[in-house]
C-alpha cells in the first residue's frame, strides 16, 4: 500500500509508481523484476486451519441491529494510519450512504465515479494515525467477503506492522489482493519495507487460482496465520501457500480492508458503482500463547 512517509517509501522506483502499484505489477507476473519470487510451500502436505487451537481476540461482524456510523468511526479509521492513499480512487471520509454501507450483517465498500469525473472509494484500518486501536503481532487473521466484478477493481484484505514513529522495517502481509482482470486469482504477498539502507526491500508472492467460479460469485474466507516461523495463507480454511516469517517482524499488525482501483490496469470499463462486500473480520491468537 502506498505510504506518503519517507520510512515507507525508500524504494528505487520513479515517484509516479506507488508502493501498491509495485505489488500489483509483481502479482500480475513481474515478480522477478521487482525482486519477488513465487515461492512454493516448504511443507509437502498443506494443512487446514484448526480454529479449536485459537481464541478470538477481535471480531467485527457488522450484524448489530444498532450499528451506526458513530460506532463505526470509533472502531475503524477511514484511511491508512500513515496517511497514504494508493490507486485510482480517493479514499473518502464516511458520510451517510458512502463509501460504507451496512445491511443484512454485511459492510459494503462502494467505489463510485462522481459527476466531476473522479473516482472515490473507501478503506478501513483497525488503527488510527495516533496508534489508537487494534493490532496483534501473531495469530490467525480472517476476512469473509465477496469481491466486486468487472475490470479495474482492486480490493484487498491486508496487514501492516506500522506504528507511530517506528524505526524498524515494517512488514506488509497482503492476505488477498484481487484484480478484476483476473477474476479467479488470489494474489498474496509478504513484503519487508526498509527505513534505511541497512535493510533491503524483500518480497515473496504467490497466486492461487480458484477453479469453477470467479471470486465475485460468492463469499469466501481469506485467512493468514502468522507465527515466529511461518506466514501461512488459507482460502476457505485450506492452506494455499506459506513462506518463512521475516526475521524483522517484531511489531503488532494493523488490520486493513479497502476497495482500490487500477494498480496499473485500466479503469475505463470499471462498473460504476462497484461494491466490495465484507461479512466479517476476525482475529485469533493461539490458546495459552
C-alpha positions in Angstrom: 0.0 0.0 0.0 1.4 3.4 -0.9 2.6 5.4 2.0 3.5 9.0 2.0 6.1 9.0 4.8 9.8 8.6 4.0 10.2 5.5 6.2 7.8 3.5 4.0 8.9 4.8 0.6 12.6 4.0 0.2 12.3 2.0 -3.0 14.3 2.9 -6.1 11.4 3.4 -8.5 10.0 6.5 -10.2 7.9 8.7 -7.9 4.9 8.1 -10.0 4.9 4.4 -9.2 3.1 3.8 -5.9 4.0 1.1 -3.4 0.7 -0.7 -4.2 1.4 -0.5 -7.9 4.7 -2.3 -7.4 2.9 -5.1 -5.6 0.2 -5.2 -8.3 2.8 -5.5 -11.0 4.5 -8.2 -9.1 1.3 -10.2 -8.6 0.5 -9.9 -12.3 3.7 -11.7 -13.2 6.6 -9.3 -12.8 7.9 -10.7 -9.5 11.4 -11.1 -10.8 11.6 -7.5 -12.0 10.5 -6.3 -8.6 12.8 -8.6 -6.6 10.0 -11.0 -5.8 9.6 -14.8 -6.2 6.7 -17.2 -6.5 7.7 -19.4 -3.5 6.3 -22.9 -3.2 5.3 -24.3 0.2 8.2 -25.9 2.2 5.6 -28.4 3.6 4.6 -31.2 1.2 1.1 -31.7 2.7 -0.9 -28.5 3.1 -3.0 -28.1 6.2 -6.5 -26.9 7.1 -6.7 -24.3 9.8 -7.8 -25.7 13.2 -9.6 -22.9 15.0 -10.1 -25.0 18.1 -6.5 -24.2 18.9 -7.2 -20.4 18.9 -9.3 -17.9 20.9 -11.0 -14.9 19.4 -9.3 -11.5 20.2 -11.1 -9.2 17.7 -14.4 -9.6 15.8 -16.3 -7.2 13.5 -19.5 -9.0 12.4 -21.4 -6.0 11.0 -24.7 -7.5 12.2 -25.5 -5.4 15.2 -29.1 -4.1 14.6 -28.0 -0.9 16.3 -24.9 -0.5 14.2 -24.4 3.1 13.0 -21.6 5.3 11.6 -20.8 6.8 15.0 -20.0 3.3 16.3 -18.2 2.5 13.1 -16.0 5.6 13.4 -15.0 4.6 16.9 -13.9 1.2 15.8 -12.4 1.9 12.4 -10.2 4.6 10.8 -11.1 5.5 7.2 -7.5 6.0 6.0 -4.2 4.3 6.3 -2.7 5.4 9.6 0.3 6.8 7.8 -1.9 8.9 5.6 -1.0 7.2 2.3 -3.6 6.7 -0.4 -3.0 4.5 -3.4 -4.7 3.5 -6.6 -7.1 5.5 -8.9 -9.9 6.2 -6.4 -9.5 8.6 -3.5 -10.3 7.1 0.0 -13.1 9.2 1.4 -14.2 10.2 4.9 -17.5 8.4 5.6 -20.8 10.2 5.2 -24.3 8.7 5.1 -24.5 6.1 2.4 -20.9 6.5 1.1 -18.4 4.9 0.9 -19.6 2.5 3.6 -23.0 0.8 3.9 -24.1 -1.7 6.5 -27.0 -4.0 5.6 -28.0 -7.6 6.4 -24.9 -8.2 8.5 -22.5 -7.0 5.8 -20.3 -4.0 5.3 -20.2 -2.8 1.7 -17.4 -0.6 0.5 -18.5 1.4 -2.5 -16.4 2.8 -5.3 -18.2 5.4 -7.4 -17.3 7.9 -10.1 -18.7 11.3 -9.3 -20.1 14.0 -11.6 -16.7 15.6 -11.6 -15.2 12.5 -13.2 -13.3 11.5 -10.2 -13.5 8.1 -8.6 -13.9 7.8 -4.8 -13.9 4.8 -2.5 -13.2 3.6 1.0 -10.6 1.9 3.2 -10.9 0.8 6.9 -7.9 0.4 9.3 -8.1 -1.0 12.8 -5.5 1.6 14.0 -5.5 5.3 13.6 -2.7 7.7 12.9 -2.1 8.2 16.7 -1.6 4.4 17.2 -5.0 4.0 18.9 -7.0 0.9 18.0 -6.3 -2.8 17.5 -3.2 -4.5 16.3 -1.7 -8.0 17.0 1.7 -9.5 16.1 0.9 -13.2 15.9 -2.2 -15.2 15.4 -4.8 -16.0 12.7 -6.4 -13.2 10.7 -9.5 -13.8 8.6 -12.0 -11.9 6.4 -15.1 -13.4 4.8 -16.0 -11.3 1.8 -17.3 -11.2 -1.8 -15.2 -9.5 -4.5 -16.7 -6.9 -6.9 -17.0 -8.0 -10.5 -15.5 -6.2 -13.5 -12.2 -4.9 -14.8 -10.2 -2.3 -12.9 -11.3 -3.2 -9.3 -8.6 -3.9 -6.8 -9.9 -4.8 -3.3 -7.7 -6.2 -0.6 -7.5 -7.6 2.9 -4.1 -6.9 4.4 -1.9 -6.4 7.5 0.9 -3.9 8.2 3.2 -3.6 11.2 3.1 0.2 11.2 3.0 2.3 14.4 3.8 6.0 15.0 7.5 6.9 14.9 8.7 3.3 14.2 12.3 3.0 13.0 12.3 -0.8 12.3 11.4 -2.2 8.9 7.7 -2.7 8.5 6.1 -5.9 7.4 3.2 -5.9 4.9 1.1 -9.1 4.5 -1.4 -9.0 1.7 -3.7 -11.8 2.6 -5.7 -11.3 -0.6 -5.3 -8.8 -3.4 -7.9 -9.2 -6.1 -7.7 -7.8 -9.6 -10.9 -7.7 -11.6 -8.8 -8.5 -14.7 -8.1 -11.9 -13.2 -11.4 -13.0 -11.6 -10.2 -16.4 -10.4 -6.9 -15.4 -8.9 -5.9 -14.8 -5.2 -2.7 -12.8 -5.0 -0.8 -13.0 -1.7 2.4 -11.2 -0.8 4.7 -10.7 2.2 6.9 -7.6 1.9 9.6 -6.0 4.1 9.7 -2.3 3.7 13.1 -0.8 4.9 13.6 2.5 6.6 17.3 2.9 5.9 20.0 1.5 3.7 20.9 -1.3 6.2 17.9 -3.4 5.3 16.9 -4.2 1.7 13.3 -4.4 0.5 12.3 -8.1 0.0 9.0 -9.5 -1.3 7.6 -13.0 -1.7 4.4 -13.6 -3.7 2.1 -16.3 -4.7 -1.0 -16.7 -7.0 -3.7 -19.2 -6.1 -6.2 -20.0 -8.8 -9.7 -20.9 -7.8 -11.5 -23.5 -10.1 -15.1 -23.4 -11.1 -16.2 -19.8 -10.4 -15.0 -16.3 -10.0 -14.3 -14.8 -6.6 -17.1 -12.3 -7.3 -19.8 -15.1 -7.4 -20.0 -15.8 -3.7 -18.5 -15.2 -0.3 -15.2 -16.9 0.6 -12.9 -16.9 3.7 -9.4 -15.4 3.2 -7.1 -16.0 6.1 -3.4 -15.9 7.2 -1.7 -17.5 10.2 1.4 -15.6 11.4 3.8 -17.1 13.9 7.6 -16.6 14.6 8.4 -19.2 11.9 5.8 -19.1 9.2 3.3 -16.9 7.4 0.6 -19.4 6.2 -2.2 -18.4 3.8 -5.6 -20.0 3.7 -8.6 -20.0 1.3 -11.9 -21.3 2.8 -9.8 -22.8 5.6 -7.4 -24.7 3.4 -3.7 -23.8 3.2 -2.7 -22.4 -0.2 0.9 -21.2 0.4 3.4 -20.5 3.1 6.6 -18.5 3.4 9.1 -18.0 6.3 8.2 -15.2 8.6 10.7 -12.3 8.0 13.2 -12.0 10.9 12.5 -8.3 11.0 8.8 -8.9 12.1 8.9 -7.5 15.6 5.7 -5.5 16.0 1.9 -5.9 16.0 0.0 -6.0 12.7 -2.7 -3.5 11.8 -5.8 -4.9 10.0 -6.9 -3.2 6.8 -9.5 -3.7 4.1 -10.1 -1.5 1.1 -11.6 -1.2 -2.4 -9.0 0.5 -4.6 -9.0 0.8 -8.4 -6.3 0.4 -11.0 -2.9 -0.9 -9.9 -1.8 -0.2 -13.4 -4.8 -1.8 -15.0 -7.3 0.5 -17.0 -10.4 1.6 -15.2 -12.3 2.9 -18.2 -14.6 -0.1 -18.1 -14.9 -0.4 -14.3 -18.5 -0.8 -13.2 -19.9 2.4 -11.7 -20.6 1.9 -8.8 -18.7 -1.1 -7.7 -19.2 -3.0 -4.4 -16.9 -4.9 -2.2 -18.9 -6.7 0.5 -17.5 -7.9 3.8 -19.4 -10.4 6.0 -16.9 -10.3 8.9 -13.3 -9.7 10.0 -11.9 -11.8 12.8 -8.6 -12.2 14.6 -7.5 -15.0 16.9 -4.5 -15.9 19.0 -3.2 -19.3 20.0 -4.6 -20.5 23.3 -2.1 -20.3 26.1 0.2 -18.3 23.9 
